[in-house]
Amino acid sequence: MNLQMEMEKHRETLIVRLSGELDHHTADSVRLKLDEEIARGRCRDLVFSLKALQFMDSSGLGVILGRYKLIKQKGGRMVICDVTPSVFRLFEMSGLFKIMPVVDNEGAALSELEVAL
């Protein structure tokens, strides 16, 4: 299975919806597309919506953590939402919850970032 990525802007917040599998086969493509969008300077904050993400390995985790560092360097914040049980477990084991918020849905993520809908 491959990966689909959808991006949507809400003011200065970029919402990234991932579906499929974020693994060593798809991680570089996702990293490049996100880095291009962030480099354009059009987004300050980032939301990863993972409702349809069926699988993630350590390469995917690297993409998430790398974008977190990039957004932090720009003075922004990042929130993850709609995490599936298998991905939740990976985040839990990696300690990701200690550095960034994970919330139930996109609405809660935008509220966390104080973005008006």
C-alpha positions in Angstrom: 0.0 0.0 0.0 1.2 3.5 -0.7 0.6 6.8 1.0 -1.7 9.7 0.2 -1.1 13.2 1.6 -3.6 16.0 1.6 -2.6 19.5 2.8 -5.1 22.3 3.8 -4.4 25.8 5.2 -6.2 27.5 8.0 -4.7 30.9 8.3 -1.0 30.2 9.3 -1.7 26.6 10.2 -1.0 23.8 7.8 -3.1 20.6 8.3 -1.5 17.5 6.9 -3.8 14.5 6.5 -1.9 11.2 5.9 -3.5 7.9 4.8 -2.0 4.6 4.0 1.5 3.7 5.2 4.2 6.1 6.3 7.4 4.0 6.1 10.8 3.9 4.6 9.3 3.7 1.1 7.2 6.9 1.5 9.0 9.0 4.1 11.4 10.9 1.8 8.5 12.0 -0.4 6.5 13.3 2.5 9.5 15.0 4.0 10.3 16.8 0.8 6.8 18.0 0.2 6.4 19.3 3.7 9.8 21.0 3.8 8.9 22.8 0.5 5.6 24.0 1.9 7.2 25.1 5.2 10.1 26.8 3.4 7.6 29.0 1.5 6.9 30.6 4.8 3.2 30.3 4.5 2.7 28.3 7.7 3.7 28.9 11.2 1.9 25.9 12.9 1.4 22.3 11.8 -1.3 19.7 12.5 -0.8 16.1 11.5 -4.1 14.3 11.2 -3.5 10.6 11.2 -7.0 9.1 11.2 -6.4 7.1 8.0 -2.8 6.2 8.6 -2.7 2.5 8.9 1.0 1.9 9.5 4.1 3.9 10.5 7.6 2.7 11.1 10.7 4.5 12.5 11.2 6.4 9.2 7.7 7.9 9.6 8.5 8.8 13.1 11.6 10.5 11.9 9.5 12.6 9.5 7.2 13.7 12.3 10.0 14.5 14.7 12.0 16.4 11.9 9.0 18.5 11.0 8.5 19.2 14.7 12.0 20.5 15.0 11.7 22.6 11.9 8.4 24.2 13.0 9.9 24.9 16.5 12.9 26.6 14.9 10.5 28.9 13.1 8.7 29.8 16.4 5.7 27.6 15.6 3.9 24.7 17.2 2.8 21.3 16.1 -0.1 19.1 17.2 -1.0 15.5 16.2 -4.6 14.3 16.1 -6.8 11.3 15.2 -4.0 8.8 16.0 -4.9 5.2 15.3 -4.1 2.6 18.0 -1.0 1.1 16.3 0.5 4.5 15.6 -0.4 5.6 19.1 1.6 2.7 20.5 4.6 3.7 18.4 4.4 7.3 19.7 4.0 6.1 23.2 7.1 3.9 23.0 9.2 6.7 21.4 8.3 9.3 24.1 6.7 11.6 21.5 3.9 12.5 23.9 6.5 14.2 26.2 7.3 16.8 23.6 4.1 17.5 21.6 0.4 17.4 22.2 -1.7 14.6 20.8 -5.5 15.4 20.7 -8.6 13.6 19.5 -9.5 15.4 16.3 -8.7 18.3 14.0 -11.1 20.7 15.8 -9.3 20.0 19.1 -5.9 20.5 17.3 -6.9 23.9 15.9 -8.2 24.9 19.4 -4.9 23.8 20.9 -3.2 26.2 18.5 -5.9 28.9 19.1 -6.9 28.9 15.4 -10.4 30.2 14.8 -12.5 28.1 12.6 
